[in-house]
Structures are given as C-alpha cells and as structure tokens.
Amino acid sequence: MESELAVTHLHGACPRMSALVEEVGPCLLHSHARTDSVFEYLTRAIVFQQLSGKAASTIHARLMGLFPDKEHPSPEDFLGTPPERMREAGVSASKASYLIGLARQVAEGLPDVAALAVLPDDEVVGVLGSVKGIGVWTAQMFLLFRLQRPDVWPVDDTGVKNGLRKLYELEKVPNRGHAEELGVPFRPFRSYAAWYLWRSLDLRAP
C-alpha cells in the first residue's frame, strides 16, 4: 500500500520525522474514500474560507437548506438562485459572487474529477485557480484530499509551517523558501509528511 511505503520513507528521511511517526501512529490520511464532485468540494471550500469550522458548517448547512429536495444543489440550482437568498443563509456578498461564478464555470465545462485526475499537479492547480475565489492553497487541498496525490507540499499552510517549527525546534516559523527546503527529504511523499505535521500540533507537550 502507498501509505506503508510513505511511512517507511518518512522513517528513513529524518530521525525527527521518524520519531513523530512513531508518536502519532498509523497514517489515516486517506482512510475514508471521498466521492464529492469538483462543484461540491469547491462550494464547501469557498464557504469555509476565513471562518471557524463551527460557523462555516452552520452557514454551509443553511446554504444547502435552500435546496431541501437535493442532497447537493447543482450548478444550475445556484445559477437560478438570487445572491440575496444566499446572503440570507449567511453567505457573504463576495462568497455568493464566487459561488455563482463557480457554478457558471462548472456548467460551461470546468473539468470534473475524472478529467483532473489524469492531469499533473501543477495543471490541476492552474485549472482550479481559474475559478475566482479559489487560490493555490485550496487547489493543493483538493489535490491532497480529493485526488489523494502523494507529494503535495502546501508551504503556505499555517499548520505545516508551525509543524515544521515544532519538529525542528526552530526559533521562528520558517518562511516559504525554508519550508520548501525542509520538505525535500520527504519527497515523493510530502502529503503524508504534511499530515503528520498537522497531527503533531494536536500532541500535548510531555
């Protein structure tokens, strides 16, 4: 299994990472298969931007509640919904605009999961980045969690950078260039390294 190969690699890549892997335990990065579409994933990503998990979950549920007969609304449903109704669900004006723009691009032929799955990472980031409101970080999370790519290294992620600071006992959070450098030994399984770094922040100090 890929996860076993990844863990073996991380053990050999760095003694500090090896110790972290032992402390955290088995990697659960891809323990649950995801089936959400590009539209579903990016809808949730846009709603959750810059909000706490609880607040975002509430707003997302209210947005879905505008379409009670659907498990998830279609792009056409969004295009037929006035922005004011989304605002009533708690969605900000800018996010309502992003969601309608996303729906329009999907309806006009934005590649689906199957089409994105055959593209290299940088092209996926480029395709998703063409959607207003979707940045590099969100595209990388799509690669890591939805497409389950093994070597995504989100150097702009606060958790990854704080995890690196903790792992290497750095005086300050590494900048982008330093984080890139620190990730080199973990190739080609940097997605798994990122997962362990996120988990490291949940560990209590002895």
GUPANU-17897 format. One line per 3 residues: number of its first residue (from 1); for each residue x, y, z of N, C-alpha, C. Coordinates in steps of 0.05 Angstrom, whole numbers, plus 5000, padded with zeros to 4 digits. Layout:
N
NUM = X:Y:Z:X:Y:Z:X:Y:Z ~ ...
END
This chain:
206
1 = 5017:4976:5000:5000:5000:5000:5017:5025:5000 ~ 5007:5046:4987:5022:5071:4985:5028:5082:5013 ~ 5009:5081:5031:5013:5092:5058:5036:5078:5072
4 = 5039:5052:5068:5060:5038:5081:5087:5046:5069 ~ 5088:5049:5043:5113:5058:5030:5120:5086:5040 ~ 5099:5103:5043:5104:5131:5052:5115:5131:5080
7 = 5103:5116:5098:5113:5115:5125:5141:5105:5127 ~ 5147:5084:5111:5174:5073:5111:5194:5095:5101 ~ 5186:5110:5081:5203:5131:5071:5207:5153:5092
10 = 5186:5161:5105:5188:5182:5126:5206:5173:5149 ~ 5205:5148:5156:5223:5137:5177:5252:5141:5169 ~ 5258:5136:5143:5286:5138:5135:5295:5166:5127
13 = 5275:5184:5124:5282:5211:5113:5294:5229:5135 ~ 5286:5225:5160:5294:5244:5180:5288:5232:5208 ~ 5308:5231:5226:5303:5219:5252:5281:5233:5267
16 = 5278:5259:5265:5257:5273:5279:5230:5266:5268 ~ 5227:5264:5242:5202:5255:5230:5196:5226:5237 ~ 5216:5210:5238:5212:5182:5246:5201:5180:5274
19 = 5211:5196:5292:5201:5196:5320:5172:5206:5320 ~ 5166:5226:5304:5139:5237:5303:5119:5216:5293 ~ 5128:5201:5272:5111:5180:5261:5105:5159:5282
22 = 5125:5152:5298:5121:5132:5319:5102:5143:5340 ~ 5104:5169:5346:5087:5180:5367:5058:5183:5358 ~ 5054:5191:5333:5027:5195:5323:5013:5168:5317
25 = 5028:5150:5305:5017:5124:5299:5010:5122:5269 ~ 4993:5102:5262:4986:5098:5234:4975:5122:5220 ~ 4982:5125:5195:4973:5148:5179:4944:5143:5170
28 = 4926:5162:5176:4898:5159:5168:4891:5179:5146 ~ 4911:5189:5132:4906:5210:5112:4884:5203:5092 ~ 4885:5178:5082:4865:5170:5062:4848:5147:5072
31 = 4841:5148:5097:4826:5125:5109:4797:5125:5100 ~ 4787:5147:5090:4759:5149:5081:4759:5158:5052 ~ 4746:5142:5035:4744:5149:5007:4725:5173:5004
34 = 4732:5192:4986:4715:5215:4981:4702:5212:4954 ~ 4677:5221:4952:4663:5219:4926:4652:5246:4917 ~ 4658:5267:4932:4646:5293:4924:4657:5302:4897
37 = 4640:5316:4882:4647:5327:4856:4664:5352:4860 ~ 4675:5361:4838:4691:5386:4839:4673:5409:4849 ~ 4648:5410:4839:4630:5431:4847:4624:5430:4877
40 = 4619:5406:4887:4613:5402:4915:4637:5410:4933 ~ 4660:5400:4925:4684:5406:4940:4690:5436:4941 ~ 4689:5449:4918:4696:5477:4918:4675:5494:4930
43 = 4650:5486:4929:4629:5501:4943:4635:5502:4973 ~ 4641:5479:4983:4647:5477:5012:4672:5493:5018 ~ 4692:5491:5001:4717:5506:5006:4713:5536:5007
46 = 4697:5546:4988:4691:5575:4988:4676:5583:5013 ~ 4656:5568:5021:4640:5575:5044:4658:5576:5069 ~ 4677:5557:5071:4693:5554:5095:4717:5573:5097
49 = 4722:5588:5075:4745:5606:5076:4743:5627:5098 ~ 4764:5630:5113:4767:5651:5134:4745:5650:5155 ~ 4735:5626:5160:4715:5623:5181:4723:5600:5200
52 = 4714:5601:5224:4718:5578:5242:4701:5555:5232 ~ 4709:5531:5239:4696:5507:5230:4666:5507:5237 ~ 4659:5515:5261:4632:5514:5270:4614:5534:5255
55 = 4624:5558:5252:4609:5579:5238:4606:5571:5208 ~ 4627:5561:5196:4626:5554:5168:4607:5531:5164 ~ 4607:5511:5182:4589:5488:5180:4560:5497:5181
58 = 4554:5516:5199:4527:5527:5202:4518:5540:5176 ~ 4535:5557:5165:4528:5572:5140:4525:5552:5117 ~ 4543:5533:5115:4541:5513:5094:4515:5498:5095
61 = 4507:5490:5120:4482:5476:5123:4458:5493:5115 ~ 4459:5518:5122:4438:5537:5114:4436:5540:5084 ~ 4460:5541:5071:4461:5544:5042:4449:5519:5029
64 = 4456:5496:5039:4445:5471:5028:4415:5470:5033 ~ 4406:5482:5056:4378:5482:5063:4361:5498:5044 ~ 4373:5515:5027:4358:5529:5007:4347:5510:4985
67 = 4358:5486:4985:4350:5466:4965:4342:5440:4979 ~ 4320:5440:4993:4313:5418:5011:4308:5391:4996 ~ 4303:5392:4970:4297:5368:4955:4323:5356:4943
70 = 4346:5368:4948:4371:5359:4936:4391:5351:4957 ~ 4405:5329:4952:4427:5322:4970:4449:5343:4968 ~ 4453:5352:4944:4471:5375:4939:4461:5390:4915
73 = 4458:5416:4916:4448:5431:4893:4467:5429:4869 ~ 4456:5431:4845:4471:5431:4821:4480:5459:4814 ~ 4499:5461:4795:4507:5488:4786:4483:5504:4776
76 = 4464:5490:4763:4441:5504:4752:4423:5515:4775 ~ 4423:5500:4797:4408:5510:4821:4420:5536:4831 ~ 4446:5537:4833:4459:5561:4842:4454:5584:4823
79 = 4456:5578:4797:4452:5600:4777:4424:5611:4777 ~ 4405:5595:4787:4378:5604:4788:4370:5616:4815 ~ 4390:5619:4832:4386:5629:4859:4396:5658:4862
82 = 4379:5677:4868:4388:5705:4872:4409:5706:4894 ~ 4430:5722:4890:4451:5725:4911:4439:5733:4938 ~ 4416:5747:4938:4404:5756:4963:4395:5732:4980
85 = 4387:5710:4967:4378:5686:4982:4403:5673:4995 ~ 4425:5673:4981:4450:5662:4993:4458:5680:5017 ~ 4455:5706:5014:4462:5724:5036:4444:5718:5060
88 = 4419:5712:5056:4401:5705:5078:4410:5680:5093 ~ 4425:5663:5079:4435:5638:5091:4461:5644:5106 ~ 4471:5669:5105:4496:5676:5119:4520:5678:5101
91 = 4517:5673:5075:4539:5675:5057:4545:5704:5051 ~ 4570:5712:5052:4578:5740:5047:4573:5747:5018 ~ 4572:5772:5012:4567:5781:4984:4589:5771:4965
94 = 4614:5773:4974:4636:5764:4957:4635:5734:4953 ~ 4629:5719:4973:4627:5689:4970:4604:5681:4953 ~ 4581:5696:4955:4558:5690:4938:4566:5694:4909
97 = 4582:5715:4904:4592:5720:4877:4610:5698:4867 ~ 4628:5688:4885:4646:5667:4878:4630:5641:4872 ~ 4610:5635:4888:4595:5611:4885:4579:5611:4858
100 = 4568:5634:4851:4554:5636:4826:4574:5634:4803 ~ 4597:5646:4806:4618:5644:4785:4627:5615:4782 ~ 4631:5601:4804:4638:5573:4804:4617:5557:4789
103 = 4592:5561:4796:4570:5546:4783:4571:5551:4753 ~ 4576:5576:4745:4576:5582:4716:4599:5568:4702 ~ 4622:5567:4715:4645:5554:4702:4641:5523:4700
106 = 4629:5512:4721:4623:5483:4720:4603:5477:4698 ~ 4582:5494:4697:4561:5490:4676:4573:5493:4648 ~ 4594:5509:4646:4606:5514:4619:4628:5494:4613
109 = 4634:5476:4631:4653:5455:4625:4678:5454:4641 ~ 4679:5465:4665:4702:5461:4682:4707:5431:4685 ~ 4732:5422:4682:4738:5393:4683:4728:5381:4709
112 = 4717:5356:4707:4707:5342:4730:4730:5327:4744 ~ 4724:5311:4765:4744:5297:4780:4759:5278:4762 ~ 4745:5263:4745:4758:5244:4727:4778:5257:4708
115 = 4771:5280:4698:4789:5295:4680:4813:5306:4694 ~ 4808:5317:4718:4830:5328:4734:4849:5306:4744 ~ 4839:5282:4748:4855:5260:4759:4878:5252:4741
118 = 4876:5258:4715:4897:5250:4696:4917:5272:4691 ~ 4912:5295:4703:4930:5318:4699:4952:5319:4720 ~ 4975:5329:4714:4996:5333:4734:4987:5354:4754
121 = 5000:5354:4777:4992:5371:4799:4991:5401:4791 ~ 5011:5411:4777:5012:5439:4771:4989:5447:4752 ~ 4981:5429:4735:4959:5435:4717:4932:5436:4732
124 = 4929:5418:4751:4905:5418:4768:4903:5445:4782 ~ 4926:5454:4794:4926:5479:4808:4918:5502:4789 ~ 4928:5501:4764:4922:5521:4745:4892:5521:4737
127 = 4881:5498:4733:4852:5496:4726:4835:5506:4748 ~ 4840:5497:4773:4823:5506:4795:4828:5535:4802 ~ 4852:5544:4797:4859:5572:4802:4845:5591:4783
130 = 4834:5581:4762:4819:5598:4743:4792:5606:4754 ~ 4784:5592:4775:4758:5598:4788:4762:5621:4808 ~ 4748:5642:4805:4751:5665:4824:4744:5656:4852
133 = 4761:5663:4871:4757:5655:4898:4772:5630:4906 ~ 4785:5616:4887:4800:5592:4892:4830:5598:4888 ~ 4845:5596:4910:4873:5602:4908:4890:5576:4908
136 = 4916:5580:4909:4934:5557:4908:4930:5538:4931 ~ 4926:5548:4955:4922:5531:4979:4898:5513:4976 ~ 4875:5524:4967:4851:5508:4963:4856:5487:4942
139 = 4869:5494:4920:4875:5475:4899:4893:5452:4910 ~ 4912:5460:4927:4930:5439:4938:4915:5421:4957 ~ 4896:5431:4972:4880:5414:4989:4863:5395:4972
142 = 4853:5404:4949:4838:5387:4931:4856:5364:4921 ~ 4881:5371:4914:4900:5351:4905:4905:5331:4927 ~ 4909:5341:4951:4917:5324:4974:4894:5306:4983
145 = 4871:5318:4988:4849:5303:5000:4830:5290:4980 ~ 4823:5304:4958:4804:5293:4939:4817:5275:4919 ~ 4839:5284:4907:4853:5267:4887:4873:5248:4900
148 = 4879:5253:4926:4897:5235:4941:4924:5233:4928 ~ 4935:5256:4920:4962:5257:4909:4982:5254:4931 ~ 5003:5239:4927:5022:5233:4949:5043:5254:4956
151 = 5047:5273:4937:5070:5290:4941:5062:5320:4939 ~ 5042:5327:4954:5033:5355:4955:5046:5368:4980 ~ 5058:5391:4976:5072:5404:4998:5062:5433:5001
154 = 5042:5437:5017:5029:5464:5019:5045:5483:5038 ~ 5066:5495:5027:5085:5510:5043:5072:5536:5054 ~ 5049:5544:5044:5036:5568:5054:5016:5561:5076
157 = 5014:5536:5082:4995:5527:5103:5006:5533:5131 ~ 4991:5546:5147:5000:5554:5174:5006:5529:5190 ~ 4990:5508:5188:4995:5484:5204:5020:5470:5196
160 = 5026:5469:5171:5051:5456:5161:5075:5472:5172 ~ 5074:5498:5169:5097:5514:5178:5100:5513:5208 ~ 5078:5514:5223:5081:5511:5252:5090:5483:5260
163 = 5082:5463:5245:5091:5436:5250:5121:5433:5245 ~ 5131:5446:5224:5160:5446:5218:5175:5460:5240 ~ 5164:5482:5249:5178:5496:5271:5180:5479:5296
166 = 5158:5465:5302:5158:5447:5325:5177:5423:5321 ~ 5176:5411:5297:5192:5387:5292:5222:5393:5294 ~ 5230:5415:5283:5259:5422:5283:5267:5441:5305
169 = 5249:5448:5323:5254:5466:5345:5266:5492:5335 ~ 5254:5504:5315:5263:5529:5303:5255:5552:5321 ~ 5270:5574:5320:5264:5598:5335:5239:5612:5325
172 = 5234:5610:5299:5211:5623:5287:5199:5605:5265 ~ 5175:5612:5257:5162:5597:5235:5178:5600:5210 ~ 5184:5579:5196:5200:5581:5171:5185:5596:5149
175 = 5200:5611:5133:5188:5625:5111:5183:5605:5088 ~ 5172:5614:5066:5165:5596:5045:5189:5581:5034 ~ 5211:5595:5029:5234:5582:5018:5246:5561:5037
178 = 5247:5568:5063:5258:5549:5082:5240:5525:5085 ~ 5213:5529:5084:5195:5507:5085:5198:5488:5061 ~ 5202:5500:5038:5207:5484:5014:5232:5466:5018
181 = 5253:5479:5028:5278:5464:5032:5274:5442:5053 ~ 5260:5447:5074:5256:5427:5095:5239:5403:5085 ~ 5224:5408:5064:5207:5387:5054:5220:5368:5034
184 = 5244:5376:5025:5258:5360:5004:5262:5331:5012 ~ 5271:5325:5037:5276:5297:5044:5251:5279:5044 ~ 5228:5292:5045:5203:5277:5047:5192:5269:5020
187 = 5203:5279:4998:5194:5271:4972:5199:5242:4968 ~ 5182:5227:4954:5158:5236:4939:5132:5232:4956 ~ 5134:5235:4982:5111:5230:4999:5106:5254:5018
190 = 5108:5278:5007:5105:5302:5024:5076:5305:5034 ~ 5056:5295:5020:5029:5296:5030:5027:5282:5058 ~ 5040:5260:5060:5040:5245:5085:5056:5260:5107
193 = 5078:5272:5099:5093:5288:5118:5076:5311:5128 ~ 5061:5324:5110:5043:5346:5118:5022:5336:5138 ~ 5011:5313:5133:4991:5301:5151:5003:5297:5179
196 = 5027:5287:5181:5039:5282:5207:5046:5309:5221 ~ 5054:5329:5205:5059:5355:5217:5034:5367:5229 ~ 5011:5364:5214:4986:5374:5225:4979:5359:5251
199 = 4983:5333:5251:4977:5317:5275:4995:5325:5298 ~ 5020:5333:5292:5039:5340:5313:5029:5363:5330 ~ 5013:5380:5318:5003:5403:5333:4981:5396:5353
202 = 4971:5371:5350:4950:5362:5368:4962:5348:5393 ~ 4988:5342:5391:5001:5328:5413:5007:5346:5437 ~ 5002:5336:5460:5008:5351:5484:5038:5349:5491
205 = 5048:5371:5501:5076:5370:5509:5079:5352:5534 ~ 5101:5337:5536:5105:5319:5559:5108:5335:5585
END
